[in-house]
């Protein structure tokens, strides 16, 4: 019909698993995106003029006999080139096949599997399957005396509307067992952010991370993004945050990729050069035992999962704070298996307040009852604003948890890393120095009436925004 709705694909659903041609038709108003292999709104699909996705030539890594000199590998067309040239973002084979097998499992220069005898805290942490807690292997701690850490993370612009949500959840009376206020992490994007509000969140001891300048909607912008793209978006976002929210203590060290679209080795090379400490964009698939955070000196301990699957394959001295997928079943005892969801706000079957409360409690129990891996509760704040009463559910649930358990802490992503670098039993956490900084901040905001500066930026051409800051306008 020429409307890009009807597609034919190969699948293995024929008799006895044979390959057959199956017809797929997108619903009315949608078109099939060849690159992403999914239906999307027609206006967003720009490859309707193409009839098929080109098959990429793969290199020949598995041959019966050695066909290349030592240290070389064979391209798809038979030529041999140095192993070091494979997966370096530049095609060196004439057929370009050296850049076509670069996933975490395929990259011939991939990081080694975890070696616990070489990977030692405080700088390196890994375990064979990612489920082992720090301090437990050597017998220093037991699961029963580990703290259960919960991280609330919020993505996007900080503005007057969502600050009211944050203030309700994280107020001066909500105290962790060590007497310090509950904390959260905010991955801040530039567009529409109120920097006087960001400054106030930081003053109260919350963590500020980066979420990009433009928040570009094109998935390939992020997954295929060059080193310079990631540098401009993330290091640039940090410069803006530090300047206009007046954050001078060097604590903006965390990155979350928009739409969790990870940028592979280019993103992590940039992060290493720019002294970012951690990424929190990779989701770990739903499993019976959740994953602890790990460093990327060694290979990821779980499947590269989620959006576009461009995970880093090489070794990087960066912490990964994985988002363990949430079990979103209404009745975990009886319901059939459902795919997990990474952001709480992406759990598409949660409509009612009692479902939401059940989601929070069940996933808390899953973590608390197994290896006490930190529970990451990640939100798009607009989802909380759109679902009336959900904020009250979180408020009530946080109060319930803190009044029921003496070993549960609402902390920032950076505080999780600080604890992992120096694993400490719950009995000693009251005096854990790293968690006592900005313990329970009192006092007034830096300014009551911020400057509303009219601003245009090269990255957002043709748009004038109001930049709210306690500092002088640029």
C-alpha positions as CSV (number, residue, x, y, z in Angstrom):
1,X,0.0,0.0,0.0
2,X,3.0,2.2,0.4
3,X,2.0,3.3,3.9
4,X,4.9,1.5,5.6
5,X,2.5,-0.5,7.8
6,X,2.8,-4.0,6.3
7,X,6.1,-6.0,6.9
8,X,7.3,-9.5,6.2
9,X,9.9,-11.0,8.5
10,X,11.6,-14.3,9.0
11,X,10.9,-16.2,12.2
12,X,11.3,-19.7,13.5
13,X,7.7,-20.4,14.2
14,X,7.2,-22.9,11.4
15,X,6.6,-26.6,11.8
16,X,9.3,-28.2,14.0
17,X,11.0,-24.7,14.3
18,X,11.6,-24.2,10.6
19,X,12.1,-20.7,9.3
20,X,9.0,-19.2,7.7
21,X,7.9,-15.8,6.4
22,X,5.4,-14.1,8.7
23,X,3.4,-11.0,7.9
24,X,3.2,-8.2,10.4
25,X,0.9,-5.1,10.2
26,X,1.3,-2.0,12.3
27,X,-2.0,-0.5,13.7
28,X,-3.6,2.4,11.9
29,X,-1.6,5.6,12.3
30,X,1.7,3.8,12.9
31,X,4.5,2.8,10.6
32,X,7.3,0.2,10.8
33,X,10.7,1.5,11.6
34,X,13.3,-0.6,9.8
35,X,16.2,0.4,12.0
36,X,14.5,-0.2,15.3
37,X,12.4,-3.1,14.1
38,X,9.2,-1.8,15.8
39,X,6.0,0.1,15.0
40,X,6.1,3.8,15.8
41,X,4.1,7.0,15.1
42,X,4.3,7.6,11.3
43,X,5.8,11.1,11.8
44,X,8.7,9.6,13.7
45,X,9.6,7.0,11.1
46,X,12.1,8.4,8.5
47,X,13.0,5.2,6.6
48,X,9.8,4.3,4.7
49,X,11.6,4.7,1.4
50,X,13.7,1.6,2.2
51,X,12.4,-1.9,1.6
52,X,14.9,-3.9,3.7
53,X,17.5,-3.6,6.3
54,X,20.9,-4.2,4.8
55,X,22.7,-7.3,6.1
56,X,26.0,-6.3,7.7
57,X,29.1,-8.4,6.8
58,X,30.6,-10.1,9.9
59,X,34.3,-10.8,10.4
60,X,35.5,-14.4,10.5
61,X,36.5,-15.0,14.1
62,X,35.9,-18.8,14.2
63,X,37.9,-20.7,11.6
64,X,39.0,-24.4,11.7
65,X,42.6,-23.5,11.1
66,X,44.5,-20.3,11.9
67,X,44.2,-18.1,8.8
68,X,46.0,-14.9,10.0
69,X,49.4,-14.3,11.7
70,X,49.4,-14.0,15.5
71,X,47.7,-10.8,16.7
72,X,45.7,-10.5,13.6
73,X,42.1,-11.4,12.8
74,X,40.2,-12.0,9.5
75,X,37.8,-9.6,8.0
76,X,34.6,-10.8,6.3
77,X,36.3,-10.4,2.9
78,X,39.3,-12.6,3.9
79,X,41.9,-9.9,4.6
80,X,43.8,-9.9,7.9
81,X,44.3,-6.9,10.1
82,X,45.6,-6.3,13.6
83,X,43.2,-7.3,16.4
84,X,43.6,-3.9,17.9
85,X,41.8,-2.3,14.9
86,X,38.6,-4.2,15.6
87,X,35.7,-2.2,17.3
88,X,37.7,1.1,17.4
89,X,34.9,3.2,15.8
90,X,36.8,3.4,12.5
91,X,36.3,0.8,9.6
92,X,39.7,-0.7,8.8
93,X,38.6,-3.7,6.7
94,X,37.6,-2.9,3.2
95,X,34.1,-4.3,3.8
96,X,33.8,-2.5,7.2
97,X,33.3,-5.9,9.0
98,X,35.7,-5.0,11.8
99,X,33.0,-2.7,13.2
100,X,30.1,-5.1,12.9
101,X,30.7,-7.5,15.8
102,X,31.3,-5.3,18.7
103,X,28.7,-6.3,21.4
104,X,29.8,-7.1,24.9
105,X,30.1,-10.8,23.9
106,X,31.6,-10.4,20.4
107,X,34.2,-7.6,20.7
108,X,37.6,-9.4,20.3
109,X,39.1,-6.7,22.7
110,X,36.4,-7.1,25.3
111,X,37.1,-6.8,29.0
112,X,38.0,-10.0,30.9
113,X,35.6,-11.8,33.1
114,X,35.7,-10.9,36.8
115,X,38.8,-11.8,38.7
116,X,38.1,-11.3,42.4
117,X,41.7,-11.8,43.5
118,X,42.8,-8.8,41.3
119,X,39.7,-6.6,41.7
120,X,39.9,-5.1,45.1
121,X,38.0,-2.4,47.0
122,X,37.9,0.6,47.2
123,X,38.6,1.1,43.5
124,X,37.3,-2.2,41.9
125,X,34.4,-4.5,42.7
126,X,33.0,-7.4,40.8
127,X,31.6,-10.9,41.3
128,X,31.0,-13.9,39.0
129,X,27.3,-13.4,38.6
130,X,27.0,-9.9,40.1
131,X,24.8,-11.0,43.0
132,X,27.5,-11.1,45.8
133,X,27.5,-8.3,48.3
134,X,30.8,-6.5,49.2
135,X,32.3,-7.6,52.5
136,X,30.5,-10.9,52.5
137,X,33.0,-13.0,50.5
138,X,35.8,-12.5,53.0
139,X,33.6,-13.2,55.9
140,X,33.8,-9.6,57.3
141,X,30.0,-9.2,57.1
142,X,26.9,-11.3,56.7
143,X,23.8,-10.6,54.7
144,X,21.9,-10.1,58.0
145,X,24.0,-7.1,59.1
146,X,24.1,-5.3,55.7
147,X,22.1,-2.1,55.4
148,X,19.2,-2.3,52.9
149,X,19.8,0.8,50.7
150,X,17.0,2.3,48.7
151,X,17.8,5.0,46.0
152,X,15.1,7.3,44.7
153,X,16.3,8.8,41.4
154,X,14.5,11.4,39.3
155,X,15.3,12.2,35.7
156,X,14.9,15.5,33.8
157,X,14.4,19.2,34.6
158,X,14.0,20.4,38.1
159,X,11.1,22.9,38.2
160,X,8.7,24.5,40.7
161,X,6.0,21.8,40.0
162,X,8.1,18.8,40.7
163,X,10.0,20.4,43.6
164,X,6.7,20.3,45.5
165,X,6.7,16.6,45.1
166,X,10.3,16.2,46.2
167,X,9.7,18.4,49.3
168,X,6.8,16.3,50.4
169,X,8.8,13.1,50.2
170,X,12.2,14.3,51.5
171,X,11.5,16.6,54.5
172,X,13.4,17.4,57.6
173,X,11.4,14.9,59.8
174,X,12.0,11.9,57.6
175,X,15.1,10.4,59.2
176,X,17.2,7.3,58.4
177,X,18.3,5.1,61.3
178,X,21.5,7.1,61.7
179,X,19.6,10.3,62.4
180,X,20.3,11.8,59.0
181,X,17.5,12.9,56.6
182,X,16.5,10.6,53.7
183,X,18.2,11.6,50.5
184,X,17.6,11.2,46.7
185,X,19.6,11.6,43.5
186,X,18.4,14.0,40.7
187,X,19.8,13.6,37.2
188,X,19.2,17.1,35.8
189,X,18.7,18.1,32.2
190,X,19.3,21.7,31.2
191,X,16.1,22.6,29.3
192,X,13.4,24.1,31.6
193,X,15.5,23.6,34.8
194,X,15.3,26.1,37.7
195,X,18.8,26.3,39.0
196,X,17.9,28.0,42.2
197,X,15.8,24.9,43.0
198,X,18.8,22.6,42.0
199,X,21.0,24.7,44.3
200,X,18.5,24.2,47.2
201,X,18.3,20.4,46.7
202,X,22.1,20.3,46.8
203,X,22.2,22.5,49.9
204,X,20.0,20.0,51.7
205,X,22.4,17.1,50.9
206,X,20.7,15.5,47.9
207,X,22.9,14.4,45.0
208,X,22.9,16.1,41.6
209,X,23.9,14.2,38.5
210,X,23.7,14.9,34.8
211,X,21.0,13.9,32.3
212,X,22.2,16.0,29.2
213,X,21.6,19.4,27.8
214,X,19.2,18.7,24.9
215,X,17.5,15.5,25.9
216,X,17.4,14.7,22.2
217,X,14.6,12.3,21.2
218,X,16.5,10.5,18.4
219,X,17.7,7.2,19.8
220,X,20.6,7.0,17.4
221,X,21.9,10.4,18.6
222,X,22.7,8.6,21.9
223,X,23.5,5.0,20.9
224,X,25.7,6.0,18.0
225,X,26.8,9.2,19.6
226,X,30.5,10.1,19.2
227,X,32.9,10.9,22.0
228,X,32.4,14.6,21.3
229,X,28.6,14.3,21.4
230,X,28.7,12.7,24.9
231,X,31.3,15.3,26.0
232,X,29.2,18.2,24.9
233,X,26.0,16.8,26.4
234,X,27.2,15.5,29.7
235,X,30.4,17.5,30.6
236,X,28.6,20.5,29.2
237,X,25.5,19.8,31.3
238,X,27.8,19.6,34.4
239,X,29.5,22.9,33.6
240,X,26.0,24.6,33.4
241,X,24.8,23.0,36.6
242,X,28.0,23.9,38.6
243,X,27.9,27.4,37.3
244,X,24.2,28.3,37.8
245,X,23.4,26.1,40.8
246,X,26.7,27.3,42.3
247,X,27.9,23.7,43.1
248,X,31.6,24.0,43.8
249,X,32.4,20.8,45.8
250,X,33.0,18.5,42.8
251,X,30.1,16.2,43.7
252,X,28.4,16.2,40.2
253,X,30.0,12.8,39.2
254,X,27.0,10.7,38.0
255,X,25.6,10.2,34.5
256,X,22.2,8.9,33.3
257,X,21.6,8.6,29.6
258,X,18.3,10.0,28.3
259,X,15.8,7.2,27.7
260,X,18.5,4.9,29.2
261,X,20.1,4.8,25.7
262,X,23.6,3.8,26.6
263,X,26.4,5.1,24.3
264,X,28.8,2.1,24.4
265,X,32.5,2.6,24.9
266,X,32.5,6.2,23.6
267,X,30.3,7.3,26.5
268,X,32.5,5.6,29.0
269,X,35.8,6.8,27.5
270,X,34.4,10.3,27.8
271,X,33.3,9.7,31.4
272,X,36.8,8.4,32.3
273,X,38.6,11.4,30.8
274,X,36.2,13.8,32.5
275,X,36.4,12.2,35.9
276,X,32.8,11.1,36.2
277,X,32.6,8.4,38.8
278,X,29.5,6.3,37.8
279,X,26.8,5.7,35.2
280,X,23.3,4.7,36.1
281,X,21.8,3.9,32.7
282,X,22.1,0.1,32.3
283,X,19.2,-2.0,33.4
284,X,19.7,-5.6,34.7
285,X,17.1,-8.1,33.6
286,X,14.5,-9.2,36.1
287,X,15.8,-12.2,38.0
288,X,15.2,-14.0,41.3
289,X,18.3,-12.4,42.9
290,X,19.1,-8.8,42.0
291,X,22.5,-7.4,40.9
292,X,24.8,-5.3,43.2
293,X,26.6,-2.3,41.6
294,X,29.9,-3.1,40.1
295,X,32.9,-1.4,38.4
296,X,33.5,-1.9,34.7
297,X,37.1,-2.9,35.0
298,X,35.8,-6.3,34.1
299,X,33.0,-7.6,31.9
300,X,29.4,-6.9,32.9
301,X,28.0,-9.7,35.0
302,X,24.6,-9.7,33.3
303,X,23.1,-9.6,29.9
304,X,23.2,-6.3,28.1
305,X,19.6,-5.5,28.4
306,X,17.2,-2.7,27.5
307,X,17.2,0.2,25.0
308,X,19.3,-0.5,21.9
309,X,21.7,-2.6,23.9
310,X,24.9,-0.6,23.2
311,X,26.7,-1.5,26.5
312,X,30.4,-0.9,27.0
313,X,32.5,-3.9,26.0
314,X,35.9,-2.7,27.0
315,X,37.4,-2.1,30.5
316,X,36.6,1.2,32.1
317,X,37.4,2.5,35.7
318,X,33.8,3.5,36.1
319,X,31.1,2.3,38.6
320,X,27.9,1.0,37.1
321,X,24.8,1.5,39.3
322,X,22.5,-0.9,37.4
323,X,18.7,-0.5,37.5
324,X,17.4,-3.9,38.5
325,X,14.2,-4.4,36.7
326,X,11.1,-4.4,38.9
327,X,8.6,-7.3,39.2
328,X,5.3,-5.6,38.2
329,X,2.9,-8.5,38.7
330,X,-0.2,-7.7,40.7
331,X,0.0,-11.1,42.5
332,X,3.5,-12.6,42.4
333,X,2.3,-15.8,43.9
334,X,0.0,-16.7,41.1
335,X,0.3,-14.4,38.1
336,X,2.1,-15.4,35.0
337,X,5.5,-14.0,34.3
338,X,5.6,-10.4,33.0
339,X,8.6,-8.6,31.6
340,X,10.2,-6.4,34.2
341,X,10.2,-2.6,34.1
342,X,13.3,-0.4,34.7
343,X,11.8,2.9,35.6
344,X,8.9,2.8,38.0
345,X,7.2,5.2,35.7
346,X,7.5,2.6,32.8
347,X,5.5,0.0,34.6
348,X,2.6,0.3,32.2
349,X,0.2,-1.9,34.1
350,X,0.2,0.2,37.3
351,X,-3.0,2.3,37.3
352,X,-4.3,2.3,40.9
353,X,-2.8,3.4,44.2
354,X,-3.1,-0.1,45.8
355,X,-1.3,-1.6,42.8
356,X,1.5,0.9,43.2
357,X,1.8,0.2,46.9
358,X,2.0,-3.5,46.2
359,X,4.7,-2.9,43.5
360,X,6.9,-0.9,46.0
361,X,6.5,-3.4,48.9
362,X,6.9,-6.6,46.8
363,X,10.1,-5.4,45.1
364,X,11.5,-4.2,48.5
365,X,10.8,-7.7,49.9
366,X,12.6,-9.3,46.9
367,X,15.8,-7.3,47.6
368,X,15.6,-7.4,51.4
369,X,14.8,-11.2,51.4
370,X,17.7,-12.2,49.1
371,X,21.1,-10.4,49.0
372,X,20.1,-6.9,50.0
373,X,21.3,-5.4,46.7
374,X,20.3,-1.7,46.6
375,X,16.7,-1.1,45.4
376,X,16.7,1.5,42.6
377,X,13.4,3.3,42.3
378,X,13.7,5.6,39.2
379,X,11.0,8.0,38.1
380,X,10.1,10.5,35.5
381,X,8.6,13.1,37.8
382,X,5.8,13.9,35.3
383,X,4.5,10.4,35.9
384,X,4.1,11.2,39.6
385,X,2.4,14.4,38.8
386,X,0.0,12.8,36.3
387,X,-1.0,9.9,38.6
388,X,-3.0,11.6,41.4
389,X,-2.3,10.2,44.8
390,X,0.8,8.2,43.9
391,X,2.9,10.7,45.7
392,X,0.9,10.0,48.9
393,X,1.5,6.3,48.4
394,X,5.3,6.8,48.3
395,X,5.1,9.1,51.3
396,X,3.1,6.6,53.3
397,X,5.3,3.7,52.2
398,X,8.5,5.4,53.2
399,X,7.1,6.2,56.6
400,X,6.1,2.5,57.0
401,X,9.5,1.2,56.0
402,X,11.4,3.5,58.3
403,X,9.1,2.7,61.3
404,X,9.3,-1.0,60.6
405,X,13.0,-1.7,59.9
406,X,16.1,-0.4,61.6
407,X,18.5,-1.3,58.8
408,X,16.9,0.5,55.8
409,X,18.4,3.7,54.5
410,X,17.1,6.1,51.8
411,X,20.4,7.3,50.3
412,X,21.9,8.8,47.1
413,X,23.7,6.8,44.4
414,X,27.0,8.3,45.6
415,X,26.3,7.2,49.2
416,X,25.8,3.6,47.9
417,X,29.3,3.7,46.3
418,X,30.8,5.2,49.5
419,X,29.3,2.3,51.6
420,X,30.5,-0.3,49.0
421,X,34.1,1.1,49.1
422,X,34.1,0.7,52.9
423,X,31.5,-2.0,53.8
424,X,30.2,-1.4,57.3
425,X,27.8,-3.4,59.4
426,X,24.4,-1.8,60.4
427,X,25.6,-1.7,64.0
428,X,28.3,0.8,63.1
429,X,26.5,2.9,60.6
430,X,25.4,5.5,63.1
431,X,29.1,6.7,63.0
432,X,29.8,6.1,59.3
433,X,31.5,9.3,58.4
434,X,30.7,9.4,54.7
435,X,27.0,9.4,55.5
436,X,27.3,12.1,58.1
437,X,28.1,14.9,55.7
438,X,25.1,17.2,55.3
439,X,23.4,14.9,57.7
440,X,20.3,17.0,58.6
441,X,20.7,20.5,57.0
442,X,18.8,23.4,58.6
443,X,18.6,27.0,57.6
444,X,17.1,29.0,54.7
445,X,17.6,28.7,50.9
446,X,20.3,30.7,49.3
447,X,17.8,33.1,47.8
448,X,14.0,33.6,47.9
449,X,13.7,35.5,44.6
450,X,16.0,34.1,42.0
451,X,17.0,36.0,38.9
452,X,14.9,35.0,35.8
453,X,17.4,35.4,33.0
454,X,16.1,35.3,29.4
455,X,18.5,32.9,27.6
456,X,19.2,31.4,24.1
457,X,21.7,28.6,23.6
458,X,23.4,27.2,20.5
459,X,22.1,23.7,21.4
460,X,18.5,24.9,21.4
461,X,18.3,27.4,18.5
462,X,15.4,29.7,18.1
463,X,14.1,29.2,21.6
464,X,14.3,31.7,24.5
465,X,14.0,30.2,28.0
466,X,14.0,31.7,31.4
467,X,17.0,30.5,33.4
468,X,16.3,30.9,37.2
469,X,19.4,31.2,39.3
470,X,20.5,32.8,42.5
471,X,23.6,34.1,40.7
472,X,24.0,37.0,38.3
473,X,22.5,36.4,34.8
474,X,25.1,35.3,32.2
